[in-house]
Amino acid sequence: MPIMDGGRQDLAAMIAPLQRALIAAELPVLRAHGLSMWGYVVLNALDGEPVRTQTALAEFIGADKSRIIGVLDELEDNGLLDRTRDPADRRARFVAITDEGRSKRRAVQADIQRTEDDLLAKLPPADREAFLRALATLSGG
């Protein structure tokens, strides 16, 4: 890609191909663990967080609440999360990760990060650490 007038490409132009490559690398890992990308996103959002309503969860992960119902059904059927009715509002349901869901999420993350390590190995160790620090800073992590 050509360098623009500012001496570099826009960040999105540089990140988009990397993001596509990372997603492509994650999909076989997720399939091997029997999870969809949205399932993994949900488990990540719930792990270490307080119990939240389905609506709050959908808002937090940037998904339409009706879109994630099927994902939640599948995760619940597989014992990876629990849903309970809010006693104060019978229309609302609380969502919480189970111990099995937490174990699954951690196993998937470990496998994904091993895949990422192959990509990061292209960078010298000092650059790798700087890159990871910069991503954490820019992503608010």
C-alpha beads as a LAMMPS data file, in Angstrom:
LAMMPS data file: protein, C-alpha beads

141 atoms
140 bonds

1 atom types
1 bond types

-500.0 500.0 xlo xhi
-500.0 500.0 ylo yhi
-500.0 500.0 zlo zhi

Masses

1 110.0

Atoms # bond

1 1 1 0.000 0.000 0.000
2 1 1 1.239 3.484 -0.737
3 1 1 2.372 5.787 2.039
4 1 1 0.117 8.813 2.303
5 1 1 1.149 12.460 2.571
6 1 1 1.461 12.211 6.366
7 1 1 4.340 9.725 6.056
8 1 1 2.248 6.715 7.026
9 1 1 -1.064 5.062 6.300
10 1 1 -4.108 5.724 8.416
11 1 1 -4.301 3.499 11.499
12 1 1 -7.469 1.769 10.294
13 1 1 -5.791 0.956 6.963
14 1 1 -2.932 -0.692 8.846
15 1 1 -5.052 -2.429 11.477
16 1 1 -7.808 -3.820 9.218
17 1 1 -5.620 -6.423 7.440
18 1 1 -4.135 -7.458 10.779
19 1 1 -7.600 -7.787 12.284
20 1 1 -8.767 -9.947 9.364
21 1 1 -5.696 -12.169 9.745
22 1 1 -6.255 -12.516 13.499
23 1 1 -9.911 -13.426 13.050
24 1 1 -9.003 -15.982 10.371
25 1 1 -6.456 -17.502 12.759
26 1 1 -8.965 -17.569 15.629
27 1 1 -11.792 -19.289 13.776
28 1 1 -10.201 -22.782 13.663
29 1 1 -9.311 -22.489 17.361
30 1 1 -12.877 -21.540 18.219
31 1 1 -14.262 -24.386 16.082
32 1 1 -11.944 -26.853 17.837
33 1 1 -13.419 -25.731 21.161
34 1 1 -17.009 -25.764 19.876
35 1 1 -17.497 -22.005 20.208
36 1 1 -18.601 -19.283 17.832
37 1 1 -16.865 -15.921 17.766
38 1 1 -19.906 -14.366 19.480
39 1 1 -19.871 -17.143 22.083
40 1 1 -16.260 -16.316 22.885
41 1 1 -17.055 -12.595 23.018
42 1 1 -19.884 -13.292 25.496
43 1 1 -17.708 -15.505 27.715
44 1 1 -14.961 -12.858 27.707
45 1 1 -17.463 -10.173 28.690
46 1 1 -18.831 -12.258 31.557
47 1 1 -15.599 -13.663 32.995
48 1 1 -14.497 -11.653 35.997
49 1 1 -17.468 -9.315 35.742
50 1 1 -20.515 -9.058 37.955
51 1 1 -23.683 -10.763 36.825
52 1 1 -25.421 -8.581 34.273
53 1 1 -28.716 -8.544 32.437
54 1 1 -28.950 -9.799 28.872
55 1 1 -29.694 -6.237 27.767
56 1 1 -26.635 -4.811 29.559
57 1 1 -24.487 -7.624 28.157
58 1 1 -25.665 -6.947 24.608
59 1 1 -24.944 -3.241 25.026
60 1 1 -21.495 -3.935 26.511
61 1 1 -20.417 -6.166 23.593
62 1 1 -22.048 -3.987 20.947
63 1 1 -24.623 -6.524 19.797
64 1 1 -28.339 -6.237 19.290
65 1 1 -29.996 -7.920 22.272
66 1 1 -32.198 -10.074 20.035
67 1 1 -29.122 -11.200 18.071
68 1 1 -27.379 -12.725 21.068
69 1 1 -30.345 -14.747 22.379
70 1 1 -29.384 -17.735 20.220
71 1 1 -25.774 -17.445 21.370
72 1 1 -26.889 -17.326 25.001
73 1 1 -29.185 -20.321 24.449
74 1 1 -26.300 -22.354 23.029
75 1 1 -23.885 -21.346 25.785
76 1 1 -26.485 -22.167 28.435
77 1 1 -27.291 -25.540 26.798
78 1 1 -23.565 -26.349 26.944
79 1 1 -23.325 -25.429 30.627
80 1 1 -21.118 -22.392 29.988
81 1 1 -23.475 -19.789 31.446
82 1 1 -26.556 -19.539 33.619
83 1 1 -29.550 -17.273 33.151
84 1 1 -31.950 -16.411 35.939
85 1 1 -34.968 -14.136 36.105
86 1 1 -34.584 -10.782 37.808
87 1 1 -36.993 -10.952 40.769
88 1 1 -37.566 -7.204 40.461
89 1 1 -38.403 -7.389 36.733
90 1 1 -39.678 -10.741 35.459
91 1 1 -39.002 -9.650 31.858
92 1 1 -35.265 -9.268 32.546
93 1 1 -32.796 -12.122 32.877
94 1 1 -29.427 -12.109 34.578
95 1 1 -26.527 -13.801 32.807
96 1 1 -23.509 -15.268 34.608
97 1 1 -20.605 -17.414 33.456
98 1 1 -20.300 -20.865 35.040
99 1 1 -17.082 -22.461 36.262
100 1 1 -17.146 -24.630 33.133
101 1 1 -17.601 -21.514 30.982
102 1 1 -14.683 -19.832 32.721
103 1 1 -12.472 -22.887 32.115
104 1 1 -13.522 -23.045 28.466
105 1 1 -12.839 -19.325 27.954
106 1 1 -9.390 -19.617 29.475
107 1 1 -8.518 -22.681 27.368
108 1 1 -9.650 -20.921 24.192
109 1 1 -7.725 -17.777 25.103
110 1 1 -4.554 -19.794 25.745
111 1 1 -4.852 -21.474 22.329
112 1 1 -5.594 -18.176 20.588
113 1 1 -2.616 -16.522 22.235
114 1 1 -0.353 -19.394 21.131
115 1 1 -1.497 -18.673 17.578
116 1 1 -0.869 -14.970 18.100
117 1 1 2.616 -15.742 19.404
118 1 1 3.467 -17.146 15.959
119 1 1 2.539 -13.806 14.429
120 1 1 4.293 -11.794 17.131
121 1 1 7.455 -13.878 16.627
122 1 1 7.994 -11.883 13.418
123 1 1 8.926 -8.940 15.642
124 1 1 12.125 -8.635 17.664
125 1 1 11.346 -9.115 21.404
126 1 1 11.677 -5.402 22.259
127 1 1 9.334 -4.434 19.395
128 1 1 6.879 -7.161 20.432
129 1 1 6.690 -5.818 23.991
130 1 1 6.364 -2.226 22.755
131 1 1 3.623 -3.248 20.307
132 1 1 1.648 -5.041 23.032
133 1 1 2.035 -2.079 25.420
134 1 1 0.919 0.335 22.707
135 1 1 -2.149 -1.769 21.873
136 1 1 -3.081 -2.002 25.554
137 1 1 -2.748 1.758 25.920
138 1 1 -4.679 2.618 22.774
139 1 1 -7.452 0.111 23.511
140 1 1 -7.880 1.389 27.049
141 1 1 -6.637 -1.885 28.552

Bonds

1 1 1 2
2 1 2 3
3 1 3 4
4 1 4 5
5 1 5 6
6 1 6 7
7 1 7 8
8 1 8 9
9 1 9 10
10 1 10 11
11 1 11 12
12 1 12 13
13 1 13 14
14 1 14 15
15 1 15 16
16 1 16 17
17 1 17 18
18 1 18 19
19 1 19 20
20 1 20 21
21 1 21 22
22 1 22 23
23 1 23 24
24 1 24 25
25 1 25 26
26 1 26 27
27 1 27 28
28 1 28 29
29 1 29 30
30 1 30 31
31 1 31 32
32 1 32 33
33 1 33 34
34 1 34 35
35 1 35 36
36 1 36 37
37 1 37 38
38 1 38 39
39 1 39 40
40 1 40 41
41 1 41 42
42 1 42 43
43 1 43 44
44 1 44 45
45 1 45 46
46 1 46 47
47 1 47 48
48 1 48 49
49 1 49 50
50 1 50 51
51 1 51 52
52 1 52 53
53 1 53 54
54 1 54 55
55 1 55 56
56 1 56 57
57 1 57 58
58 1 58 59
59 1 59 60
60 1 60 61
61 1 61 62
62 1 62 63
63 1 63 64
64 1 64 65
65 1 65 66
66 1 66 67
67 1 67 68
68 1 68 69
69 1 69 70
70 1 70 71
71 1 71 72
72 1 72 73
73 1 73 74
74 1 74 75
75 1 75 76
76 1 76 77
77 1 77 78
78 1 78 79
79 1 79 80
80 1 80 81
81 1 81 82
82 1 82 83
83 1 83 84
84 1 84 85
85 1 85 86
86 1 86 87
87 1 87 88
88 1 88 89
89 1 89 90
90 1 90 91
91 1 91 92
92 1 92 93
93 1 93 94
94 1 94 95
95 1 95 96
96 1 96 97
97 1 97 98
98 1 98 99
99 1 99 100
100 1 100 101
101 1 101 102
102 1 102 103
103 1 103 104
104 1 104 105
105 1 105 106
106 1 106 107
107 1 107 108
108 1 108 109
109 1 109 110
110 1 110 111
111 1 111 112
112 1 112 113
113 1 113 114
114 1 114 115
115 1 115 116
116 1 116 117
117 1 117 118
118 1 118 119
119 1 119 120
120 1 120 121
121 1 121 122
122 1 122 123
123 1 123 124
124 1 124 125
125 1 125 126
126 1 126 127
127 1 127 128
128 1 128 129
129 1 129 130
130 1 130 131
131 1 131 132
132 1 132 133
133 1 133 134
134 1 134 135
135 1 135 136
136 1 136 137
137 1 137 138
138 1 138 139
139 1 139 140
140 1 140 141
